[in-house]
Amino acid sequence: MRTKFCLGLALICLLGAVAPSWALEFCGENPNVGTFASGFEAGEFASVPEVELPNASTPLSVVVDGPLNGTSIDAATVQIFGSFTGPPNTSVMINNVPAYKVGTLWLAEIPLAAGTNVLTVKAKNMAGIEVSATHTLVRGVEPFPPDPVRLDVTSRIAPFAVNARYDLTGTVIGSVDFDGDGLDDATAGGASAVLPFFYTQPGRYQVRFTLAPSGTFYRYLLAEHPSELRQTFCFVFGHMRDRLIANDIPGALQALVPELQPTFQAIWTSLGSSLVSTAQGLGQIIDGRYSRDTVELLLARPNLANPGTAQVFQVQMARGSDGIWRIVAM
């Protein structure tokens, strides 16, 4: 599913002045726009509060909260989770598999090899700087008992619906606490059932299954924050533009995928002393649509040759294999 944003701001953006910083983007934080302070359609995702990105100078760190170091896992895969800090567009990877993130929390589901698994968990920023930690988990001895509970998704962008399923012979009644508040949100009788739930709020959730009389089982789920994603897109574009305004071409190239870097390095270098003024005229983000791993942004800049109109162009980004958003076309 692709989500659209900022349509109501198009006219304002088309007629407005060019902003020199990502923080003044209409899709970022703009203290001068009133109800559009978060930068998107009024009322869109009304149930989801807006969020501020961390400071660009936030230091990198990463911590594993569970399962505990040295835990034996009687399964071929495991859900591993923790917390991190870092500037906007920081990724977390476990053995180079990107984790799902919301705020400073992360969650991943990874395969385990036979025996002892020494996992490398790292946080990496857009500049390529990273910090890492090791975490050990032990895969138990097969055959493994079948997992009686499951969720049909591990992570999506909030809001979204999910189905919880359980199947365990002998179960008389099953209940699920989806949001971790200690109260059962759905209940069914019998040995198997499919129970739905709708997540409206971003966050990482411990989902508790209570299957009587067998016991309690847990799964984790992460709901990504739509505002966090949208502001990350602004940060990436704004980082490129601000670095160009500062005449820092290597810094600006960090916002591009490696395949584009040689071409744009040559273009930007060839501009010489006009690079700064060209960057200042790149325009503002006025519209866009995004999905889980891709985004298309529409930018506009005033057309000085025809007052009251604007020149419009597109920027495309994608979330890379390392979990970091970068420009893939413009």
C-alpha positions as CSV (number, residue, x, y, z in Angstrom):
1,M,0.0,0.0,0.0
2,R,1.3,3.5,-0.9
3,T,0.4,6.4,1.3
4,K,-0.1,9.9,-0.1
5,F,0.7,13.2,1.8
6,C,0.9,17.0,1.7
7,L,-1.7,17.5,-1.1
8,G,-3.4,20.3,0.9
9,L,-0.1,22.2,1.0
10,A,0.6,22.2,-2.7
11,L,-0.6,25.7,-3.4
12,I,1.3,27.1,-0.4
13,C,4.5,25.3,-1.4
14,L,4.2,26.4,-5.0
15,L,3.9,30.1,-4.1
16,G,6.2,30.0,-1.1
17,A,9.9,31.0,-0.9
18,V,12.6,28.5,-1.1
19,A,13.7,27.2,2.3
20,P,17.4,26.8,3.1
21,S,17.1,23.9,5.6
22,W,15.3,20.6,5.9
23,A,13.8,21.8,9.2
24,L,11.8,24.4,7.3
25,E,10.3,21.9,4.8
26,F,6.6,21.7,4.8
27,C,7.0,18.0,5.4
28,G,9.3,18.6,8.3
29,E,8.8,20.9,11.3
30,N,7.8,24.5,10.4
31,P,6.8,26.7,13.4
32,N,5.4,29.3,10.9
33,V,2.7,27.0,9.4
34,G,0.5,26.6,12.4
35,T,-1.7,23.5,12.0
36,F,0.7,22.2,9.5
37,A,3.6,22.2,12.0
38,S,4.2,18.5,11.3
39,G,4.0,19.2,7.6
40,F,1.2,17.0,6.3
41,E,-2.5,16.9,5.6
42,A,-4.5,18.1,8.6
43,G,-6.4,15.2,10.0
44,E,-4.3,12.5,8.2
45,F,-3.5,9.7,10.6
46,A,-5.4,11.8,13.2
47,S,-5.1,9.0,15.8
48,V,-1.3,8.8,15.4
49,P,0.6,11.6,17.2
50,E,3.4,13.4,15.4
51,V,7.0,12.8,16.4
52,E,10.3,14.7,16.3
53,L,13.4,13.2,14.8
54,P,16.5,13.0,17.0
55,N,19.2,15.7,16.6
56,A,21.6,15.1,13.7
57,S,24.5,15.0,16.2
58,T,23.0,12.2,18.3
59,P,25.8,9.6,19.0
60,L,25.4,6.0,17.9
61,S,24.6,3.2,20.4
62,V,22.8,-0.1,20.2
63,V,21.6,-2.5,23.0
64,V,20.0,-6.0,22.9
65,D,17.2,-6.4,25.4
66,G,16.1,-9.9,24.6
67,P,16.4,-12.8,24.4
68,L,19.1,-12.7,27.1
69,N,22.7,-13.4,26.1
70,G,23.3,-17.2,26.0
71,T,19.6,-18.1,25.9
72,S,18.8,-21.5,24.2
73,I,16.2,-21.2,21.6
74,D,14.1,-24.3,20.6
75,A,13.3,-23.0,17.1
76,A,15.0,-22.4,13.8
77,T,14.2,-18.6,14.0
78,V,14.1,-16.1,16.8
79,Q,12.7,-12.7,17.4
80,I,15.4,-10.4,18.8
81,F,14.8,-6.9,20.1
82,G,16.5,-3.9,21.7
83,S,17.1,-0.2,21.6
84,F,19.4,2.3,19.9
85,T,20.4,5.9,19.5
86,G,21.6,7.8,16.5
87,P,20.9,10.6,14.1
88,P,17.9,10.5,11.7
89,N,18.1,7.7,9.2
90,T,20.1,5.4,11.4
91,S,19.7,1.7,10.8
92,V,20.0,-1.3,13.0
93,M,21.3,-4.7,11.6
94,I,21.7,-8.1,13.1
95,N,24.2,-10.1,11.0
96,N,23.5,-7.6,8.3
97,V,19.8,-8.2,8.3
98,P,18.0,-4.8,8.8
99,A,15.7,-4.6,11.9
100,Y,12.3,-2.9,12.0
101,K,12.4,0.4,14.0
102,V,10.2,2.8,15.7
103,G,11.6,5.7,17.8
104,T,14.6,4.2,19.6
105,L,13.2,0.6,19.6
106,W,14.0,-2.2,17.1
107,L,12.8,-5.7,16.4
108,A,14.1,-8.4,14.0
109,E,13.3,-12.0,13.2
110,I,16.4,-13.9,12.1
111,P,17.3,-17.5,11.3
112,L,19.6,-19.5,13.7
113,A,22.3,-21.9,12.6
114,A,22.8,-25.1,14.5
115,G,24.6,-24.8,17.8
116,T,26.0,-21.5,19.1
117,N,25.2,-18.3,17.2
118,V,27.4,-15.2,17.8
119,L,25.3,-12.4,16.4
120,T,26.8,-9.0,15.4
121,V,24.3,-6.2,16.2
122,K,25.2,-2.8,14.9
123,A,23.8,0.7,14.4
124,K,24.9,2.6,11.3
125,N,24.2,6.1,10.2
126,M,24.0,7.6,6.7
127,A,27.6,8.6,6.7
128,G,28.6,4.9,7.1
129,I,29.8,5.3,10.7
130,E,28.7,2.3,12.9
131,V,29.0,0.9,16.3
132,S,28.4,-2.8,17.1
133,A,27.9,-5.3,19.9
134,T,27.9,-9.1,20.0
135,H,25.1,-11.3,21.3
136,T,25.1,-15.0,21.7
137,L,22.1,-17.3,21.3
138,V,22.1,-21.1,21.1
139,R,19.9,-23.1,18.8
140,G,18.4,-26.1,20.7
141,V,18.4,-29.7,19.7
142,E,15.9,-30.8,17.0
143,P,13.2,-31.8,16.5
144,F,11.5,-28.7,17.7
145,P,7.9,-28.7,19.0
146,P,5.6,-26.8,16.6
147,D,5.0,-23.2,17.5
148,P,1.3,-23.0,18.6
149,V,1.0,-19.2,18.1
150,R,1.8,-16.8,15.3
151,L,1.0,-13.3,13.9
152,D,0.5,-12.8,10.2
153,V,2.9,-9.8,10.2
154,T,5.9,-8.8,12.2
155,S,5.9,-5.1,11.3
156,R,3.9,-2.6,9.2
157,I,3.3,1.2,9.1
158,A,0.6,2.2,11.6
159,P,-2.3,2.0,11.4
160,F,-2.9,-1.6,10.2
161,A,-4.8,-4.8,11.0
162,V,-3.3,-8.0,12.1
163,N,-4.5,-11.6,12.7
164,A,-3.3,-13.7,15.6
165,R,-3.6,-17.5,15.2
166,Y,-3.3,-20.3,17.7
167,D,-3.5,-24.0,17.1
168,L,-2.8,-26.3,20.1
169,T,-4.6,-29.6,20.8
170,G,-6.3,-29.6,24.1
171,T,-6.9,-25.9,24.3
172,V,-10.2,-25.1,25.8
173,I,-10.1,-21.3,25.5
174,G,-7.6,-19.0,24.0
175,S,-7.1,-15.2,24.5
176,V,-4.8,-12.6,23.2
177,D,-3.5,-9.3,24.7
178,F,-2.4,-7.5,21.6
179,D,-1.3,-4.2,23.0
180,G,0.6,-5.2,26.2
181,D,-1.8,-3.5,28.6
182,G,-2.4,-6.7,30.6
183,L,-6.0,-7.0,29.4
184,D,-7.2,-9.6,26.9
185,D,-8.4,-8.0,23.7
186,A,-9.9,-11.1,22.0
187,T,-11.0,-14.5,23.2
188,A,-12.1,-17.7,21.4
189,G,-13.1,-21.2,22.4
190,G,-11.6,-24.4,21.0
191,A,-8.2,-25.7,20.0
192,S,-7.6,-23.2,17.2
193,A,-8.8,-19.8,16.2
194,V,-7.9,-16.6,14.2
195,L,-8.4,-13.4,16.2
196,P,-8.1,-9.9,14.6
197,F,-6.9,-6.7,16.0
198,F,-6.3,-3.1,14.6
199,Y,-3.1,-1.3,15.7
200,T,-3.6,2.5,15.6
201,Q,-0.5,3.6,17.6
202,P,3.1,3.2,16.6
203,G,5.3,1.2,19.0
204,R,6.8,-2.2,19.8
205,Y,4.3,-4.6,21.3
206,Q,4.7,-7.8,23.3
207,V,1.7,-9.9,22.3
208,R,0.6,-12.4,24.9
209,F,-1.3,-15.6,24.0
210,T,-3.0,-17.4,26.9
211,L,-4.0,-20.9,25.9
212,A,-5.9,-22.7,28.7
213,P,-4.9,-25.0,30.2
214,S,-1.5,-25.2,28.4
215,G,0.1,-21.9,29.3
216,T,1.3,-18.6,28.0
217,F,3.2,-17.8,24.8
218,Y,4.6,-14.5,23.5
219,R,5.3,-12.9,20.1
220,Y,6.5,-9.4,19.3
221,L,5.2,-6.9,16.7
222,L,6.4,-3.4,15.7
223,A,4.2,-0.7,14.3
224,E,6.3,1.9,12.4
225,H,5.5,5.6,12.8
226,P,4.3,7.3,9.6
227,S,5.4,10.8,10.8
228,E,8.9,9.4,11.6
229,L,9.1,8.0,8.1
230,R,7.9,11.1,6.4
231,Q,10.3,13.3,8.3
232,T,13.1,10.9,7.5
233,F,12.5,11.5,3.8
234,C,12.7,15.2,4.4
235,F,15.9,14.7,6.3
236,V,17.6,12.8,3.5
237,F,16.7,15.4,0.9
238,G,17.6,18.2,3.3
239,H,20.9,16.7,4.2
240,M,21.9,16.6,0.5
241,R,20.8,20.2,-0.1
242,D,22.3,21.6,3.1
243,R,25.7,19.9,2.4
244,L,25.7,21.4,-1.2
245,I,24.9,24.8,0.2
246,A,27.9,24.3,2.5
247,N,30.0,23.4,-0.6
248,D,30.5,19.9,0.9
249,I,30.1,17.6,-2.0
250,P,31.3,14.4,-0.2
251,G,28.7,15.1,2.5
252,A,26.0,15.6,0.0
253,L,26.8,12.3,-1.7
254,Q,26.0,10.4,1.5
255,A,22.3,10.9,0.6
256,L,22.6,9.1,-2.7
257,V,23.0,5.4,-3.5
258,P,26.5,4.5,-4.6
259,E,25.4,4.0,-8.2
260,L,24.5,7.7,-8.5
261,Q,27.5,9.1,-6.7
262,P,30.0,9.3,-9.6
263,T,27.5,11.0,-11.9
264,F,26.4,13.6,-9.4
265,Q,29.9,14.2,-8.1
266,A,30.9,15.2,-11.6
267,I,27.8,17.4,-12.1
268,W,28.2,19.2,-8.8
269,T,31.9,19.7,-9.2
270,S,31.4,21.1,-12.7
271,L,29.1,23.8,-11.2
272,G,32.1,25.4,-9.5
273,S,31.2,28.7,-7.8
274,S,27.5,28.4,-8.8
275,L,27.0,25.2,-6.7
276,V,25.7,27.0,-3.7
277,S,23.1,29.1,-5.5
278,T,22.0,26.1,-7.5
279,A,21.5,24.1,-4.2
280,Q,19.6,27.0,-2.7
281,G,17.2,26.9,-5.6
282,L,16.4,23.2,-5.4
283,G,12.9,24.0,-4.0
284,Q,10.6,22.5,-1.5
285,I,8.9,19.1,-1.0
286,I,5.2,19.7,-1.8
287,D,3.8,16.2,-2.2
288,G,4.6,12.5,-2.1
289,R,3.6,9.0,-1.7
290,Y,5.4,6.2,0.0
291,S,5.3,2.5,0.8
292,R,7.4,0.3,3.1
293,D,10.6,0.6,1.2
294,T,10.1,3.3,-1.5
295,V,9.1,6.9,-1.7
296,E,8.4,9.4,-4.5
297,L,8.6,13.0,-3.5
298,L,7.4,16.0,-5.6
299,L,9.5,19.2,-5.3
300,A,8.6,22.6,-6.6
301,R,10.6,25.8,-7.0
302,P,9.3,29.2,-8.1
303,N,9.5,29.8,-11.9
304,L,11.1,33.3,-12.0
305,A,10.3,33.6,-15.7
306,N,6.6,33.2,-15.1
307,P,5.6,34.6,-11.6
308,G,2.9,32.6,-9.8
309,T,4.0,29.3,-11.3
310,A,6.5,26.7,-10.3
311,Q,8.9,24.2,-11.9
312,V,8.2,20.8,-10.5
313,F,10.4,17.7,-10.4
314,Q,10.6,14.3,-8.7
315,V,13.0,12.6,-6.3
316,Q,12.8,8.9,-5.6
317,M,14.2,7.2,-2.5
318,A,14.5,3.6,-1.4
319,R,15.4,1.8,1.8
320,G,18.6,-0.1,1.1
321,S,19.7,-3.5,2.1
322,D,21.4,-1.9,5.1
323,G,18.1,-0.3,6.2
324,I,19.1,3.3,5.3
325,W,17.0,5.5,3.1
326,R,18.9,7.1,0.1
327,I,18.0,8.9,-3.1
328,V,17.9,6.5,-6.1
329,A,16.7,8.8,-8.8
330,M,16.2,12.6,-9.3
